[in-house]
Amino acid sequence: MKLRLGLVSNSSSASFVLDRSYLADSQARMLKDHYNVATAMRLTNVIEHTTPADKWQITVTDMVIECSTFMDNFDLVTFLSVINVHDEAYLVWEHSNHGRGRGKPEW
């Protein structure tokens, strides 16, 4: 029998910044509570294989909304589409497997 010690992960880190002016207050609130909202909406394609521990870190200011995670199991990009956040809201993004970019991420 083989025993593996150390970190094993099939997930990756990701982050992006949204321009706050493109989001309504209701969208910002849903984003802040994204896991519970997705669960209540029964978005199984978004929350599949996730737990509450997979929630993204969301920081809302008057100018931007910063989103980051070390485990991108929760499909936040799809969730943002469901709550009608338009592509223009995306400013910059970074993903450990896909590099950096501007606009809506395509991972």
SESEMAR-809543 format. One record per residue: z, y, x of N, C-alpha, C in turn; residue in three letters; residue number from 1. Coordinates in pm, 1 decimal. Example, Ala and Ser with C-alpha at 12.3 -4.5 7.8 and 13.67 -1.06 7.14 Angstrom:
// SESEMAR-809543
PT      n.z      n.y      n.x     ca.z     ca.y     ca.x      c.z      c.y      c.x rest  nr
PT    780.0   -569.0   1319.0    780.0   -450.0   1230.0    780.0   -330.0   1320.0  ala   1
PT    708.0   -225.0   1285.0    714.0   -106.0   1367.0    787.0      3.0   1290.0  ser   2
END
This chain:
// SESEMAR-809543
PT      n.z      n.y      n.x     ca.z     ca.y     ca.x      c.z      c.y      c.x rest  nr
PT      0.0   -117.8     83.7      0.0      0.0      0.0      0.0    124.2     88.3  met   1
PT    -81.9    224.6     48.1    -85.3    350.7    121.6      0.1    453.3     48.7  lys   2
PT     66.8    535.9    124.8    149.9    641.4     70.4    100.4    772.9    126.2  leu   3
PT     73.7    868.0     37.7     27.4    998.3     84.1    140.1   1098.2     65.9  arg   4
PT    170.1   1171.2    171.5    271.5   1275.2    167.2    203.2   1409.9    180.6  leu   5
PT    255.4   1509.5    113.1    198.5   1642.7    122.9    142.6   1689.1    -10.6  gly   6
PT     80.5   1805.7     -9.3     27.8   1867.7   -129.4   -105.0   1805.2   -168.0  leu   7
PT   -114.8   1765.8   -292.9   -239.8   1714.9   -348.6   -268.8   1798.0   -472.4  val   8
PT   -384.8   1857.8   -478.5   -418.2   1944.1   -591.3   -566.3   1938.3   -621.0  ser   9
PT   -599.7   1940.6   -749.4   -739.2   1952.6   -788.5   -764.1   2088.2   -853.2  asn  10
PT   -670.5   2177.9   -840.0   -682.9   2311.2   -896.4   -694.2   2413.1   -785.0  ser  11
PT   -718.0   2535.8   -824.2   -737.0   2640.2   -725.6   -681.7   2772.1   -776.9  ser  12
PT   -667.4   2866.9   -687.6   -616.7   2997.4   -727.2   -731.6   3086.2   -772.6  ser  13
PT   -697.1   3180.7   -857.5   -797.5   3273.5   -909.1   -727.8   3402.0   -949.5  ala  14
PT   -803.0   3510.2   -948.5   -750.8   3638.0   -997.5   -867.0   3726.5  -1038.6  ser  15
PT   -840.0   3817.5  -1128.7   -938.2   3919.0  -1161.8   -868.9   4038.2  -1224.2  phe  16
PT   -942.6   4149.8  -1229.7   -891.5   4274.4  -1282.9   -983.1   4318.0  -1396.3  val  17
PT   -921.5   4355.6  -1509.1   -995.6   4404.6  -1624.6   -971.6   4554.3  -1639.6  leu  18
PT  -1074.2   4626.6  -1678.2  -1062.4   4769.2  -1708.6   -993.2   4781.2  -1844.0  asp  19
PT   -873.7   4836.9  -1846.8   -791.5   4844.6  -1968.4   -861.2   4920.3  -2080.2  arg  20
PT   -949.2   5014.3  -2047.8  -1013.4   5096.4  -2150.9  -1107.0   5015.5  -2241.1  ser  21
PT  -1145.7   4895.7  -2198.4  -1234.6   4811.1  -2278.7  -1159.2   4719.0  -2373.8  tyr  22
PT  -1027.1   4717.1  -2365.6   -947.1   4627.9  -2448.8   -863.0   4704.2  -2548.2  leu  23
PT   -861.9   4655.4  -2670.8   -773.6   4710.7  -2773.1   -630.2   4668.1  -2742.3  ala  24
PT   -534.3   4738.9  -2798.4   -393.7   4702.7  -2778.0   -366.7   4560.0  -2823.6  asp  25
PT   -429.1   4518.3  -2934.1   -408.4   4382.0  -2984.4   -460.9   4278.7  -2885.0  ser  26
PT   -572.5   4307.6  -2818.1   -626.1   4215.7  -2717.6   -532.8   4207.2  -2597.2  gln  27
PT   -477.7   4320.1  -2556.4   -383.9   4321.2  -2443.5   -259.3   4239.6  -2476.9  ala  28
PT   -210.5   4250.4  -2600.1    -93.1   4171.6  -2641.7   -126.3   4022.2  -2643.2  arg  29
PT   -244.6   3986.5  -2695.0   -283.9   3845.6  -2697.4   -300.3   3791.6  -2555.9  met  30
PT   -353.6   3873.2  -2467.9   -371.3   3831.4  -2329.5   -236.0   3808.7  -2262.8  leu  31
PT   -143.0   3897.3  -2286.4     -9.4   3885.1  -2227.4     59.3   3755.4  -2272.8  lys  32
PT     33.3   3713.5  -2396.3     94.9   3592.4  -2453.3    -12.1   3484.1  -2472.3  asp  33
PT   -105.8   3474.6  -2378.3   -225.4   3392.5  -2393.5   -198.6   3245.2  -2422.7  his  34
PT    -99.2   3186.2  -2361.7    -75.9   3043.3  -2383.5    -34.6   3016.5  -2528.4  tyr  35
PT     61.1   3094.0  -2578.1    106.8   3074.4  -2715.9     -2.4   3108.6  -2816.5  asn  36
PT    -79.5   3212.5  -2788.7   -189.1   3250.0  -2878.8   -294.8   3140.2  -2882.4  val  37
PT   -334.0   3088.7  -2767.1   -433.9   2981.3  -2761.6   -383.9   2856.0  -2832.0  ala  38
PT   -255.1   2827.1  -2818.2   -196.8   2711.3  -2885.8   -199.6   2731.3  -3036.8  thr  39
PT   -160.2   2850.0  -3083.0   -160.1   2879.5  -3226.2   -301.4   2877.1  -3284.5  ala  40
PT   -399.5   2918.9  -3205.7   -539.5   2918.2  -3249.5   -603.5   2780.0  -3235.5  met  41
PT   -527.4   2685.5  -3179.6   -575.2   2548.1  -3158.1   -702.9   2544.1  -3073.5  arg  42
PT   -701.1   2621.1  -2966.3   -815.1   2625.8  -2874.1   -801.8   2512.1  -2773.4  leu  43
PT   -827.7   2391.9  -2818.3   -806.5   2275.2  -2733.0   -893.9   2277.8  -2608.3  thr  44
PT  -1012.7   2337.8  -2616.5  -1097.9   2346.2  -2497.1  -1039.4   2440.0  -2392.3  asn  45
PT   -951.6   2528.7  -2431.0   -889.2   2624.1  -2338.4   -760.2   2567.9  -2281.0  val  46
PT   -679.9   2501.6  -2363.8   -548.0   2456.2  -2320.3   -543.6   2309.2  -2283.7  ile  47
PT   -656.3   2240.5  -2292.0   -659.6   2098.1  -2258.1   -609.4   2076.7  -2115.2  glu  48
PT   -524.1   1978.9  -2096.9   -466.9   1942.5  -1966.2   -377.4   2052.6  -1908.7  his  49
PT   -316.9   2135.0  -1993.7   -228.3   2239.7  -1944.9    -88.9   2224.2  -2005.0  thr  50
PT      4.7   2293.4  -1942.9    140.5   2304.4  -1994.4    176.7   2452.8  -1987.6  thr  51
PT    286.2   2492.9  -2048.8    326.5   2633.6  -2037.2    341.6   2680.0  -1892.2  pro  52
PT    366.1   2587.6  -1801.0    378.2   2624.8  -1659.3    244.9   2671.2  -1600.5  ala  53
PT    133.7   2641.7  -1668.4      0.9   2681.4  -1620.1    -39.2   2821.7  -1663.6  asp  54
PT     53.8   2894.3  -1726.4     20.5   3029.6  -1771.6    -17.9   3118.7  -1653.3  lys  55
PT   -107.1   3210.2  -1678.0   -147.2   3309.5  -1578.3    -41.9   3419.4  -1571.9  trp  56
PT    -31.6   3484.3  -1456.7     51.7   3604.2  -1441.9    -32.6   3722.2  -1488.8  gln  57
PT     14.0   3793.2  -1588.2    -61.0   3904.1  -1646.5     20.9   4031.6  -1632.4  ile  58
PT    -38.4   4133.7  -1570.8     26.2   4264.3  -1558.5    -61.8   4367.3  -1628.4  thr  59
PT     -5.4   4434.7  -1728.9    -80.1   4533.0  -1806.9    -30.8   4672.3  -1769.7  val  60
PT   -123.3   4760.0  -1729.6    -92.1   4900.9  -1704.8   -182.6   4985.0  -1795.0  thr  61
PT   -169.7   5116.5  -1784.7   -256.3   5204.4  -1863.7   -401.5   5196.1  -1819.5  asp  62
PT   -425.9   5162.4  -1692.4   -561.2   5164.1  -1637.4   -626.8   5026.5  -1628.6  met  63
PT   -550.7   4923.9  -1591.7   -607.7   4791.3  -1567.3   -515.9   4681.9  -1620.6  val  64
PT   -572.4   4562.1  -1629.5   -495.7   4442.0  -1655.7   -524.9   4346.3  -1541.1  ile  65
PT   -421.2   4309.5  -1467.6   -436.6   4219.1  -1353.6   -396.7   4079.0  -1396.5  glu  66
PT   -483.1   3981.7  -1365.3   -461.2   3842.8  -1402.3   -467.7   3757.7  -1276.3  cys  67
PT   -368.5   3673.0  -1255.3   -371.6   3587.2  -1136.9   -300.3   3455.9  -1165.8  ser  68
PT   -340.9   3352.2  -1092.3   -280.0   3220.7  -1106.3   -299.8   3140.2   -979.5  thr  69
PT   -210.8   3045.3   -957.1   -226.4   2951.2   -847.0   -281.8   2818.3   -897.7  phe  70
PT   -278.0   2798.7  -1029.1   -330.0   2677.2  -1091.3   -419.2   2720.0  -1205.9  met  71
PT   -550.7   2719.3  -1185.1   -639.7   2771.5  -1289.4   -679.9   2665.0  -1391.4  asp  72
PT   -582.6   2586.5  -1438.3   -608.3   2485.5  -1540.8   -632.7   2549.0  -1677.2  asn  73
PT   -562.7   2657.8  -1708.0   -582.0   2729.1  -1834.3   -709.4   2811.6  -1821.7  phe  74
PT   -805.9   2789.1  -1908.8   -936.6   2855.2  -1901.1   -928.5   2995.9  -1960.0  asp  75
PT   -878.6   3089.8  -1880.5   -857.7   3226.0  -1927.9   -988.8   3297.1  -1955.4  leu  76
PT  -1095.2   3268.5  -1880.8  -1224.1   3334.5  -1903.6  -1276.8   3298.9  -2042.9  val  77
PT  -1266.7   3172.4  -2082.0  -1308.4   3133.0  -2216.7  -1218.2   3195.9  -2321.4  thr  78
PT  -1087.6   3199.5  -2295.4   -994.5   3263.4  -2388.4  -1031.5   3409.4  -2410.4  phe  79
PT  -1066.2   3480.4  -2303.9  -1105.0   3620.8  -2317.4  -1229.3   3635.3  -2404.9  leu  80
PT  -1322.2   3542.2  -2394.7  -1440.1   3544.9  -2481.7  -1401.4   3524.4  -2627.4  ser  81
PT  -1307.6   3433.0  -2651.5  -1263.1   3405.0  -2788.5  -1198.5   3527.5  -2851.8  val  82
PT  -1122.8   3604.6  -2773.6  -1058.8   3724.6  -2828.9  -1148.2   3848.1  -2812.5  ile  83
PT  -1276.2   3824.9  -2787.4  -1380.0   3928.8  -2784.6  -1365.8   4033.4  -2675.0  asn  84
PT  -1320.5   3991.7  -2557.7  -1322.0   4081.5  -2442.2  -1462.8   4073.8  -2383.9  val  85
PT  -1529.3   4186.6  -2379.3  -1669.4   4191.5  -2337.8  -1684.0   4191.7  -2185.9  his  86
PT  -1800.1   4149.1  -2140.0  -1827.5   4135.7  -1996.5  -1804.1   4265.0  -1918.7  asp  87
PT  -1826.7   4380.2  -1981.6  -1811.0   4509.3  -1912.3  -1668.0   4533.4  -1867.0  glu  88
PT  -1572.0   4464.5  -1927.6  -1430.6   4485.6  -1893.0  -1396.0   4431.5  -1755.8  ala  89
PT  -1473.4   4335.3  -1704.9  -1441.8   4273.4  -1576.4  -1477.6   4367.7  -1462.0  tyr  90
PT  -1380.9   4397.0  -1376.8  -1405.7   4482.7  -1261.3  -1433.1   4398.6  -1136.9  leu  91
PT  -1334.2   4322.5  -1093.6  -1348.3   4238.3   -974.4  -1277.4   4106.5   -998.2  val  92
PT  -1318.4   4003.8   -925.9  -1253.0   3874.4   -934.6  -1254.5   3806.9   -799.5  trp  93
PT  -1163.9   3710.8   -784.0  -1156.5   3630.9   -661.9  -1114.0   3489.6   -700.4  glu  94
PT  -1177.8   3392.0   -640.0  -1147.5   3251.6   -668.9  -1151.1   3175.2   -538.0  his  95
PT  -1053.4   3087.6   -517.0  -1045.3   3017.2   -388.5  -1166.2   2928.3   -361.9  ser  96
PT  -1233.9   2881.9   -465.8  -1352.7   2797.4   -446.2  -1484.9   2872.9   -457.7  asn  97
PT  -1482.9   2993.1   -514.6  -1607.6   3063.7   -544.6  -1620.1   3201.0   -478.5  his  98
PT  -1524.6   3239.1   -397.6  -1534.0   3367.2   -327.9  -1490.1   3484.3   -412.9  gly  99
PT  -1558.6   3598.5   -393.1  -1526.4   3722.8   -464.1  -1650.0   3776.1   -532.1  arg 100
PT  -1628.5   3860.5   -631.8  -1743.3   3921.4   -698.3  -1702.6   4032.2   -792.5  gly 101
PT  -1805.4   4092.1   -851.0  -1786.0   4195.9   -951.9  -1843.1   4146.2  -1082.7  arg 102
PT  -1791.9   4197.0  -1193.7  -1838.8   4152.3  -1323.3  -1770.7   4023.9  -1366.5  gly 103
PT  -1820.2   3965.3  -1472.5  -1760.0   3844.1  -1528.2  -1778.1   3726.9  -1432.8  lys 104
PT  -1670.1   3653.8  -1401.5  -1682.4   3537.6  -1313.6  -1759.9   3425.1  -1381.1  pro 105
PT  -1829.7   3347.1  -1300.8  -1911.0   3237.9  -1352.9  -1859.4   3102.6  -1302.7  glu 106
PT  -1728.7   3087.0  -1284.9  -1679.2   2958.1  -1237.0  -1658.1   2861.8  -1350.3  trp 107
END
